[in-house]
Amino acid sequence: MNLEDINEMLSKLSADELTILSTEVMYELKRKVYSEGFDRGKLTAGMEEAIETVSGRLQQGRISGREILAESRQASREEIVERAKADIEELTECDRITVGGKKGFKGGFFVVNEEFIVNKEKRTVVCLLKGVESSKVHERGIAKCSPEDVFNVHIGKAIALRRALGLEVPDDYLNAPQPTEV
């Protein structure tokens, strides 16, 4: 499909369909850029592929703009959840050391272990960084889910852990799209 074909197809879409299409393209682009890394060549290729995929599916009538948007948001959320899981693993496993025969990781000036307290009813996750030898709580981080958001344990743990470690929380974790399926 060349640029003229795309322009012709776009001119036939309503304003609502164009809005949905542009939102879908941006979500797909963001997903590709995050997963592949950011450089100019990948950005251009990602945009072209996303536009072709979306325009082809719309043109063939196989899917509506709203369905494409829902699929994209679900895929984006799933990717964010996977990144949160990997983030937790990376932050707690990268600097593992042994002190007094007990394993922990560096949490500031102390060697600590993480303890997560999940309360699904209150939609909160607390991360306590406890000393390996003393079990004293050195730091804590809290993640509380907004009432209009869907609670996810993995995203909550990643947020709480980053806050306990004094690290910046990525916007993706705080603004993850709502799931379209269970």
Backbone torsions as a table, in degrees:
resi	resn	phi	psi	omega
1	MET	NA	127.4	-179.4
2	ASN	-98.0	177.2	-175.9
3	LEU	-62.7	-37.6	179.1
4	GLU	-63.1	-43.0	178.4
5	ASP	-61.5	-42.1	179.4
6	ILE	-64.2	-45.6	179.2
7	ASN	-61.3	-40.6	178.8
8	GLU	-64.1	-44.5	178.8
9	MET	-63.0	-42.0	-179.6
10	LEU	-64.0	-36.4	-179.0
11	SER	-66.5	-20.4	179.7
12	LYS	-86.6	-10.8	-177.3
13	LEU	-84.2	149.4	175.6
14	SER	-75.7	170.0	179.4
15	ALA	-61.5	-40.7	178.9
16	ASP	-63.3	-43.3	-180.0
17	GLU	-65.9	-38.0	177.7
18	LEU	-65.6	-38.0	177.8
19	THR	-63.3	-46.6	179.4
20	ILE	-63.2	-43.2	179.9
21	LEU	-61.9	-45.7	-178.7
22	SER	-66.2	-36.9	177.1
23	THR	-64.0	-42.8	179.2
24	GLU	-63.1	-43.2	-180.0
25	VAL	-61.6	-42.2	-179.9
26	MET	-66.4	-41.5	177.4
27	TYR	-62.4	-44.8	-179.4
28	GLU	-64.6	-41.3	178.3
29	LEU	-62.1	-46.6	179.6
30	LYS	-60.1	-43.7	179.8
31	ARG	-61.0	-45.5	-178.9
32	LYS	-67.0	-42.8	-178.7
33	VAL	-62.2	-44.3	-180.0
34	TYR	-65.0	-40.4	-174.8
35	SER	-77.7	-28.5	-175.8
36	GLU	-102.9	-11.1	-175.4
37	GLY	92.6	157.3	-172.7
38	PHE	-102.4	111.0	164.7
39	ASP	-149.4	160.5	-168.8
40	ARG	-58.5	-41.7	-179.1
41	GLY	-62.8	-44.3	-179.9
42	LYS	-67.9	-35.5	179.0
43	LEU	-61.2	-47.6	-179.2
44	THR	-64.7	-46.4	-179.9
45	ALA	-62.7	-40.3	179.3
46	GLY	-63.3	-40.7	179.3
47	MET	-65.1	-46.8	-178.6
48	GLU	-62.5	-43.5	-179.7
49	GLU	-64.7	-43.6	179.9
50	ALA	-63.4	-43.5	179.7
51	ILE	-63.7	-43.9	179.4
52	GLU	-62.7	-44.7	-179.4
53	THR	-60.8	-49.9	-176.8
54	VAL	-68.1	-46.7	-177.3
55	SER	-65.7	-37.8	178.3
56	GLY	-62.5	-44.3	-179.5
57	ARG	-67.8	-38.6	177.9
58	LEU	-68.1	-44.0	-176.8
59	GLN	-62.7	-38.9	-179.1
60	GLN	-78.4	-7.0	179.3
61	GLY	70.3	17.3	-178.7
62	ARG	-76.4	-19.4	-175.3
63	ILE	-157.5	148.8	178.5
64	SER	-88.4	164.0	177.9
65	GLY	-59.3	-39.2	-179.9
66	ARG	-65.9	-38.0	178.0
67	GLU	-67.3	-38.7	177.7
68	ILE	-63.2	-43.4	179.5
69	LEU	-61.9	-43.5	179.4
70	ALA	-63.1	-43.4	178.1
71	GLU	-60.6	-43.4	-178.2
72	SER	-63.8	-43.8	180.0
73	ARG	-64.5	-40.2	178.9
74	GLN	-64.1	-45.1	179.5
75	ALA	-63.0	-40.6	179.2
76	SER	-63.3	-43.6	179.4
77	ARG	-63.8	-44.2	179.6
78	GLU	-60.2	-38.8	178.3
79	GLU	-66.5	-39.7	178.9
80	ILE	-64.8	-41.2	178.1
81	VAL	-62.1	-43.0	178.6
82	GLU	-64.3	-39.7	177.6
83	ARG	-65.6	-36.4	178.4
84	ALA	-64.4	-43.1	177.8
85	LYS	-60.6	-46.1	179.9
86	ALA	-65.2	-36.6	179.5
87	ASP	-62.2	-45.7	178.8
88	ILE	-60.2	-47.2	-180.0
89	GLU	-60.0	-47.5	-178.2
90	GLU	-64.2	-43.4	-177.1
91	LEU	-69.1	-32.2	-176.7
92	THR	-95.4	-16.3	-176.1
93	GLU	-107.2	-14.5	-171.6
94	CYS	-70.1	-38.2	-176.7
95	ASP	-114.4	41.9	-179.3
96	ARG	-65.8	129.2	176.6
97	ILE	-138.2	164.5	-179.7
98	THR	-113.0	130.5	177.3
99	VAL	-130.4	122.7	179.6
100	GLY	57.8	33.6	179.5
101	GLY	80.9	1.0	-179.8
102	LYS	-114.0	138.3	-178.4
103	LYS	-89.6	144.9	176.3
104	GLY	-160.4	-172.5	175.8
105	PHE	-133.7	161.3	-178.2
106	LYS	-71.5	120.7	175.2
107	GLY	-123.7	83.3	-174.7
108	GLY	76.3	-123.4	-178.7
109	PHE	-89.6	-3.7	-172.3
110	PHE	-117.9	160.4	170.3
111	VAL	-98.8	119.3	-170.7
112	VAL	-130.9	167.1	168.0
113	ASN	-122.6	147.4	179.2
114	GLU	-88.9	144.1	173.4
115	GLU	-133.1	123.7	-179.7
116	PHE	-102.5	134.4	174.1
117	ILE	-116.6	114.3	-176.9
118	VAL	-107.7	126.2	175.9
119	ASN	-121.3	98.7	-176.7
120	LYS	-68.3	-32.3	179.2
121	GLU	-64.6	-44.4	179.1
122	LYS	-87.4	-5.9	178.2
123	ARG	58.8	46.6	-179.9
124	THR	-129.7	154.5	171.9
125	VAL	-132.4	130.1	176.2
126	VAL	-115.8	135.0	175.2
127	CYS	-113.3	120.8	176.1
128	LEU	-105.8	129.8	174.2
129	LEU	-101.0	105.5	-175.8
130	LYS	-103.8	140.6	177.1
131	GLY	-59.7	140.3	-178.7
132	VAL	-63.2	-43.4	-176.0
133	GLU	-88.1	-37.5	-172.4
134	SER	-99.7	-16.4	-173.5
135	SER	60.8	14.7	177.0
136	LYS	-75.0	138.4	178.0
137	VAL	-77.4	116.3	-179.5
138	HIS	-94.0	-35.7	179.9
139	GLU	-147.2	157.3	173.8
140	ARG	-144.1	151.2	177.1
141	GLY	-134.3	142.5	-177.0
142	ILE	-125.0	136.8	172.8
143	ALA	-124.5	122.9	179.4
144	LYS	-120.6	128.0	-177.7
145	CYS	-78.8	135.4	177.0
146	SER	-65.5	146.2	-178.5
147	PRO	-58.0	-30.5	-178.7
148	GLU	-88.0	-3.6	179.0
149	ASP	-97.7	161.3	176.2
150	VAL	-93.0	127.0	-176.7
151	PHE	-70.2	133.3	174.4
152	ASN	-133.0	123.0	-175.9
153	VAL	-61.0	-43.8	-175.1
154	HIS	-66.8	-43.6	177.4
155	ILE	-64.3	-42.0	178.2
156	GLY	-60.7	-42.2	178.8
157	LYS	-64.0	-42.6	-179.8
158	ALA	-63.2	-42.1	178.9
159	ILE	-64.2	-49.0	-177.9
160	ALA	-62.2	-42.4	179.3
161	LEU	-63.7	-46.1	179.7
162	ARG	-61.9	-40.2	178.7
163	ARG	-66.3	-39.7	178.9
164	ALA	-64.5	-35.1	-179.7
165	LEU	-84.8	-4.5	179.6
166	GLY	75.7	24.8	-180.0
167	LEU	-97.6	157.0	177.5
168	GLU	-69.1	140.8	177.4
169	VAL	-94.9	122.4	179.5
170	PRO	-59.5	143.5	179.4
171	ASP	-58.9	-32.2	179.7
172	ASP	-57.5	-39.1	179.9
173	TYR	-66.9	-39.4	-176.7
174	LEU	-78.8	-24.3	-176.1
175	ASN	-124.8	37.4	-179.8
176	ALA	-63.0	138.6	177.7
177	PRO	-61.6	151.7	177.8
178	GLN	-71.8	143.9	-179.5
179	PRO	-70.4	151.4	176.3
180	THR	-103.5	-7.9	177.2
181	GLU	-146.9	160.4	-179.0
182	VAL	-73.9	NA	NA
